[in-house]
């Protein structure tokens, strides 16, 4: 209660009208002269004190809301300051440096194993000093991809806008190169299309269409380049990277690889080492995708023949790492159930990232094969840990390229993410394993800035729903991607 001093003794109406009340006992004349009913007079003691609880509470709530708003504003500024510091630390350059510096530096730190480049003494080595020694088309594409990665990890709209602008520049420069009779066959143009497909995988969180379109463009280029592209190890490596992308594209569409790819593979086989597990997997994957396409298109209908061929491919898959040496072996680490980031009670540590990639590629290819065997025989007719981060291929040597060319360490549309996805969509996947895959996809998107993980996570959720509601027809060759959905839209 609050003491308010000596109060007025007049009626409420006169007090509201702020006029002197005559305080007549049966009602004041001021009210009757205006036609009002006099409301009477308060007890004098009641007028001395008034309950201010509601007013005080309202003031306190306003004060609290103001304090919370100020705290949130301080937190927002602090988060922005810390985000800038993290970007500076991660990129290794001050934010006042040009965007091309930041983008290329992030790209080289996170997307490459090293460089193919001409000898240091050669004129070619110093040809593009203004763009860090890279061809302007490559530098522009690398910058776009690097800035996209930064924007995804730190949720920075400014970097995202800049990434799209650099991407637009890269598209214009690529189209100009495609229109040139000489540049259209260059390593730089082919590598730019590979980087543009990676940009779509990094930035597009809704659809696979943009990535697929760039892959189709790369496919056209390797056909145009012919067998001359096999004259350097850089050319052969890019050829195999493109064919890996094409293989995944064909798998999603349920068709086999073009005949010209099979013919060119016979030529590149003459120049590659058969002891490399990655080389062995390259041909296993092609044979498996073509086998799936033959079943889907009705070229193979005999169930016994299907099982026999599937078993042959599975034997090839099991021999991929045969006599490959300890540098391809992984270590199994036992842990307790429920360990964060681990499915089950064990995980693997690989000697290098290439080993992790090839092992996971072989695993999801064997899932393809085993699903076919299981469906034919039925009555109805991760993430990786590495001991060594730097692994350089024996083909990555100085002088193997006429231009300075980064060696991209992630190919196949970020195929490690695809390996996770296939593990979650196989018909025998448990709800627990699917939940783990979805959590892993979320980590990949947030920690590595690969938005294609969001696309595949949405595809997995859609497929689980379609399977649970009986909307997926029985097929000997299961379709891992839902045949309709936002992921197919441009």
Residue pairs with C-beta under 8 A, 6 or more apart in sequence:
1 49
1 50
1 51
1 52
2 49
2 50
2 51
2 52
3 48
3 49
4 47
4 48
4 49
4 50
5 48
6 48
7 42
7 44
7 47
7 48
8 15
8 21
8 47
9 21
9 23
9 41
9 44
9 47
10 20
10 21
10 23
10 28
10 41
11 21
11 23
11 27
11 28
11 31
11 38
11 39
11 40
11 41
12 39
12 40
12 42
13 28
13 30
13 31
13 36
13 38
13 39
14 20
14 21
14 28
14 30
14 31
15 21
17 30
19 30
21 28
21 30
22 28
22 29
22 30
23 41
27 37
27 38
27 40
28 38
31 37
31 38
31 39
32 38
83 154
83 156
84 95
86 154
87 95
87 150
87 154
87 156
88 94
88 95
90 106
90 109
90 150
90 153
91 102
91 105
91 106
91 109
91 150
92 105
92 109
93 101
93 102
93 105
95 102
99 143
99 147
99 162
99 166
100 131
100 132
100 139
100 143
102 146
102 147
102 150
103 142
103 143
103 144
103 145
103 146
103 147
103 150
103 163
103 166
104 132
104 134
104 139
104 142
104 143
104 146
105 146
106 146
106 147
106 149
106 150
107 142
107 143
107 145
107 146
107 149
107 406
108 142
108 406
110 146
110 149
110 448
111 145
111 146
111 149
111 198
111 406
111 408
111 409
111 410
112 406
112 407
112 408
112 409
113 353
113 390
113 391
113 392
113 393
113 396
113 407
113 408
113 409
114 390
114 392
114 396
114 406
114 407
115 396
115 404
115 405
115 406
115 407
116 233
116 234
116 237
116 396
116 397
116 400
116 401
116 404
116 405
116 406
116 407
117 125
117 133
117 398
117 399
117 401
117 403
117 404
117 405
118 124
118 125
118 398
118 399
118 401
118 402
118 403
118 404
119 125
119 398
119 399
120 398
124 402
124 403
125 133
125 404
126 133
127 133
127 403
128 134
128 135
128 136
128 139
128 403
128 404
131 138
131 139
132 139
133 404
134 142
134 403
134 404
134 406
135 188
135 403
135 404
136 173
137 170
137 173
137 174
137 177
137 188
137 189
137 192
138 188
138 191
138 192
138 195
138 403
138 404
138 405
138 406
140 166
140 169
140 170
140 173
141 170
141 174
141 191
141 192
141 195
141 196
141 199
142 195
142 406
143 166
144 163
144 164
144 166
144 167
144 169
144 170
144 195
144 199
145 163
145 195
145 198
145 199
145 202
147 159
147 160
147 162
147 163
147 166
148 159
148 160
148 163
148 167
148 199
148 202
148 203
148 449
149 202
149 448
149 449
150 156
150 159
150 163
150 449
151 157
151 158
151 159
151 160
151 162
151 163
151 203
151 449
152 160
152 202
152 203
152 445
152 449
152 450
152 451
153 446
153 447
153 448
153 449
160 203
163 199
163 203
164 203
167 196
167 199
167 203
170 192
170 195
170 196
170 199
171 196
173 192
174 189
174 192
174 193
174 196
176 183
177 183
177 184
177 186
177 188
177 189
177 192
178 184
178 189
183 189
184 221
184 224
185 221
185 224
185 225
185 228
185 229
187 229
187 232
187 234
187 235
187 238
187 401
187 402
187 403
187 405
188 403
188 405
189 221
190 218
190 221
190 222
190 225
190 229
190 238
190 242
191 238
191 405
191 406
193 214
193 217
193 218
193 221
194 218
194 238
194 241
194 242
194 245
194 408
194 411
195 408
196 214
196 217
197 211
197 214
197 215
197 218
197 245
197 413
198 408
198 410
198 414
200 210
200 211
200 214
200 452
201 211
201 413
201 414
201 450
201 451
201 452
202 449
202 450
202 451
202 452
203 451
204 210
204 211
204 451
204 452
204 455
205 445
205 451
205 452
205 454
205 455
206 455
206 486
206 487
206 489
207 455
207 486
207 487
207 488
207 489
207 490
208 252
208 452
208 455
208 487
208 488
209 487
209 488
209 489
209 490
210 490
211 413
211 452
212 249
212 252
213 490
215 242
215 245
215 246
215 248
215 249
215 413
216 249
218 242
218 245
218 246
219 242
219 245
219 246
219 249
219 258
221 242
222 229
222 239
222 242
222 243
222 261
222 264
223 258
223 260
225 235
225 239
226 264
227 264
227 267
228 235
229 235
229 236
229 238
229 239
230 236
230 239
230 267
230 268
230 271
232 400
232 401
232 402
233 395
233 396
233 397
233 400
234 400
234 401
234 405
236 268
236 271
236 272
236 395
237 393
237 395
237 407
239 264
239 268
240 268
240 282
241 408
241 411
241 412
243 257
243 261
243 265
243 282
243 286
244 282
244 285
244 411
244 412
244 415
245 411
245 412
245 413
246 257
246 258
246 261
247 257
247 285
247 286
247 289
247 412
248 412
248 413
248 415
248 418
250 256
250 257
250 289
250 293
251 289
251 292
252 481
254 292
254 293
254 296
254 297
254 477
254 479
255 293
255 296
255 297
256 289
256 290
256 293
256 294
256 297
257 286
257 289
257 290
261 286
262 286
265 283
265 286
269 283
272 279
273 279
273 394
274 280
275 323
275 324
276 324
277 320
277 321
277 324
277 328
277 358
278 354
278 357
278 358
280 316
280 319
280 320
281 320
281 358
281 361
281 362
281 365
284 313
284 316
284 317
284 320
284 362
284 365
285 361
285 365
287 313
287 316
288 313
288 365
288 368
288 369
291 300
291 309
291 310
291 313
291 372
292 368
292 372
292 477
293 299
294 300
295 306
295 372
295 476
295 477
296 477
300 306
300 309
303 376
303 381
306 372
306 376
306 476
307 373
307 376
307 377
310 369
310 372
310 373
310 376
311 373
313 369
314 366
314 369
314 370
314 373
317 362
317 365
317 366
317 369
320 358
320 362
321 328
321 329
321 359
321 362
326 351
327 351
327 352
327 355
328 351
328 355
328 358
328 359
329 351
329 355
330 348
330 349
330 350
330 351
330 355
330 356
330 359
331 348
331 349
331 387
332 346
332 347
332 348
333 346
333 347
333 348
333 349
334 345
334 346
335 342
335 345
335 346
335 347
336 345
337 344
337 345
339 345
341 383
341 443
343 382
343 432
343 433
343 436
347 382
347 385
348 356
348 359
348 384
348 385
349 385
349 386
349 387
350 356
350 359
350 384
350 385
350 386
350 387
351 386
351 387
351 388
351 391
352 386
352 387
352 388
352 389
352 390
352 391
353 384
353 386
353 389
353 391
353 409
354 391
354 393
354 409
355 386
355 391
356 384
356 385
356 386
356 416
357 384
357 410
357 415
357 416
360 382
360 384
360 415
360 416
360 419
361 412
361 415
361 419
363 419
363 423
364 418
364 419
364 422
364 423
367 422
367 423
367 426
368 422
371 426
371 427
371 477
371 478
372 476
372 477
374 427
374 428
375 381
375 427
375 474
375 475
375 476
375 477
375 478
376 476
380 474
381 474
381 476
382 419
382 420
382 440
383 416
383 420
383 440
383 443
383 444
384 416
393 407
396 407
410 416
412 418
413 452
414 450
414 452
414 453
417 441
417 444
417 450
417 452
417 453
417 456
418 456
420 437
420 440
420 441
420 444
420 456
421 437
421 441
421 456
421 459
421 460
421 480
422 480
423 429
423 433
423 437
424 433
424 434
424 437
424 438
424 460
425 459
425 460
425 463
425 478
425 480
426 478
426 480
427 467
427 478
429 437
434 460
434 464
437 460
438 457
438 460
438 461
441 453
441 454
441 456
441 457
441 460
442 453
442 457
444 450
444 453
445 451
445 453
445 454
445 457
455 487
458 485
458 486
458 487
459 481
459 482
459 485
459 487
462 482
462 485
463 472
463 480
463 481
463 482
466 472
466 482
472 479
481 487
